[in-house]
């Protein structure tokens, strides 16, 4: 028997517990539940972006201003963000947690979607550790990601391997 799916509100509750002040994101249909759950908190400001490549630079500016941002983007958007990840994330030792939608992930390792196939090797190439979320029982990994980002003083990814369950 598999554990229950992953509710956006469970992730948002952990973001609040970690003191997140801003979510920098490119809203899309897959993250609608997350967007709605964040808006309901009233304590986290959403910063919408036009392109994923803007996420890390905006988060870096918020961090420099004493805020605690996270970035939420898709795996294909992370590829577009490579130079910003290198120059600002890794280059300035930014302790940033990035939530990456693992579009195309099948749990079986066989996927025709190159965005899923290349995600983990891409993160390994940059030396960015990651934690995988598939079920609500995995939400405790978010706290580990924040701890790792602080300890390493560098970006850490949380890969979201499923669509959010209905609230």
C-alpha positions as CSV (number, residue, x, y, z in Angstrom):
1,X,0.0,0.0,0.0
2,X,1.4,3.4,-1.0
3,X,1.2,6.4,1.3
4,X,-1.2,9.3,0.5
5,X,-0.3,11.7,-2.3
6,X,1.4,15.0,-1.8
7,X,-0.8,17.9,-0.8
8,X,0.4,21.4,-1.6
9,X,-0.7,22.6,1.9
10,X,1.7,20.1,3.5
11,X,4.6,21.6,1.7
12,X,3.4,25.2,2.4
13,X,3.1,24.4,6.1
14,X,6.8,23.3,6.1
15,X,7.8,26.5,4.2
16,X,6.1,28.5,6.9
17,X,7.9,26.4,9.6
18,X,11.2,27.2,7.8
19,X,10.6,30.9,7.9
20,X,10.2,31.4,4.1
21,X,9.3,35.0,3.3
22,X,9.0,34.8,-0.5
23,X,8.3,32.3,-3.2
24,X,9.8,33.2,-6.6
25,X,7.9,31.2,-9.2
26,X,6.7,30.9,-12.7
27,X,3.0,30.0,-12.2
28,X,1.7,27.1,-14.3
29,X,-1.1,24.7,-14.3
30,X,0.8,22.0,-12.4
31,X,1.6,24.3,-9.5
32,X,-1.9,25.9,-9.2
33,X,-2.6,24.1,-5.9
34,X,0.7,25.3,-4.5
35,X,0.1,28.8,-5.6
36,X,-3.3,28.8,-4.0
37,X,-2.0,27.3,-0.7
38,X,0.8,29.9,-0.5
39,X,-1.7,32.8,-1.0
40,X,-3.8,31.4,1.8
41,X,-0.9,31.7,4.3
42,X,-0.8,35.4,4.2
43,X,2.8,35.3,5.5
44,X,4.6,34.3,2.3
45,X,4.8,36.8,-0.6
46,X,4.6,35.3,-4.1
47,X,7.0,36.9,-6.7
48,X,5.8,35.8,-10.2
49,X,8.5,35.8,-12.9
50,X,8.3,35.7,-16.7
51,X,11.1,33.3,-17.3
52,X,12.7,30.7,-15.0
53,X,16.1,32.2,-15.6
54,X,14.9,35.2,-13.4
55,X,14.3,33.0,-10.4
56,X,17.7,32.6,-8.9
57,X,18.7,36.3,-9.4
58,X,15.6,37.6,-7.8
59,X,16.0,35.1,-4.9
60,X,19.6,36.3,-4.5
61,X,18.5,39.9,-4.2
62,X,15.9,38.9,-1.6
63,X,18.5,37.0,0.3
64,X,20.9,39.9,0.2
65,X,18.1,42.1,1.7
66,X,17.7,39.7,4.6
67,X,14.8,37.7,3.3
68,X,14.4,33.9,3.1
69,X,13.2,33.0,-0.4
70,X,12.6,29.8,-2.3
71,X,12.3,29.2,-6.0
72,X,9.7,27.0,-7.5
73,X,10.2,26.1,-11.2
74,X,10.0,23.1,-13.6
75,X,12.9,20.9,-14.5
76,X,13.1,22.4,-18.0
77,X,13.1,25.8,-16.5
78,X,16.1,24.9,-14.3
79,X,18.0,24.1,-17.5
80,X,17.3,27.7,-18.7
81,X,18.5,28.9,-15.3
82,X,22.0,27.3,-15.6
83,X,24.0,30.5,-15.8
84,X,22.2,32.2,-13.0
85,X,22.6,29.0,-10.9
86,X,26.3,29.0,-11.6
87,X,27.0,32.7,-11.2
88,X,24.6,33.7,-8.4
89,X,23.6,30.5,-6.7
90,X,26.9,28.7,-6.6
91,X,29.1,31.7,-7.2
92,X,28.0,33.7,-4.2
93,X,27.3,30.7,-1.9
94,X,23.6,31.3,-1.8
95,X,21.8,29.0,0.7
96,X,18.8,28.7,-1.6
97,X,16.2,25.9,-1.6
98,X,14.7,25.4,-5.1
99,X,11.6,23.3,-5.6
100,X,11.9,21.7,-9.0
101,X,8.9,20.1,-10.7
102,X,10.2,16.7,-11.9
103,X,8.1,16.7,-15.1
104,X,8.3,13.3,-16.8
105,X,9.5,11.4,-13.8
106,X,8.0,7.9,-13.8
107,X,9.7,6.1,-10.8
108,X,10.7,3.4,-13.2
109,X,13.8,5.1,-14.7
110,X,12.4,4.7,-18.2
111,X,11.1,8.0,-19.6
112,X,11.0,9.4,-23.1
113,X,10.9,12.9,-21.6
114,X,14.5,14.3,-21.7
115,X,13.6,16.9,-19.1
116,X,13.2,14.1,-16.6
117,X,16.1,12.0,-17.9
118,X,18.7,14.9,-17.7
119,X,17.6,16.5,-14.4
120,X,19.6,14.5,-11.9
121,X,22.8,14.4,-14.0
122,X,22.4,18.2,-14.5
123,X,22.2,18.7,-10.7
124,X,25.1,16.4,-10.2
125,X,27.1,18.4,-12.7
126,X,26.6,21.6,-10.7
127,X,27.2,19.8,-7.4
128,X,23.7,20.6,-6.2
129,X,22.3,18.0,-3.8
130,X,18.7,17.1,-4.0
131,X,15.8,15.5,-2.1
132,X,12.9,13.8,-3.8
133,X,9.3,14.3,-2.7
134,X,6.7,11.8,-3.9
135,X,4.4,11.3,-0.9
136,X,3.2,13.4,2.0
137,X,5.5,11.2,4.2
138,X,8.5,12.8,2.4
139,X,7.7,16.3,3.5
140,X,10.2,16.0,6.3
141,X,12.9,16.1,3.6
142,X,12.2,19.8,3.1
143,X,13.6,20.6,6.6
144,X,16.7,18.5,5.6
145,X,17.0,20.6,2.4
146,X,17.0,23.9,4.3
147,X,19.5,22.5,6.8
148,X,21.8,21.3,4.0
149,X,21.6,24.6,2.1
150,X,22.6,26.5,5.3
151,X,25.3,24.1,6.2
152,X,26.8,24.1,2.6
153,X,26.0,27.7,2.0
154,X,24.9,26.7,-1.5
155,X,21.7,25.8,-3.5
156,X,19.9,22.6,-2.7
157,X,17.0,21.2,-4.8
158,X,13.8,19.6,-3.7
159,X,12.5,17.5,-6.6
160,X,8.7,17.2,-6.7
161,X,8.1,13.9,-8.4
162,X,4.3,13.9,-8.5
163,X,1.4,16.2,-9.1
164,X,-0.2,17.6,-6.0
165,X,-3.1,15.8,-4.6
166,X,-6.4,17.6,-4.2
167,X,-6.8,19.4,-0.9
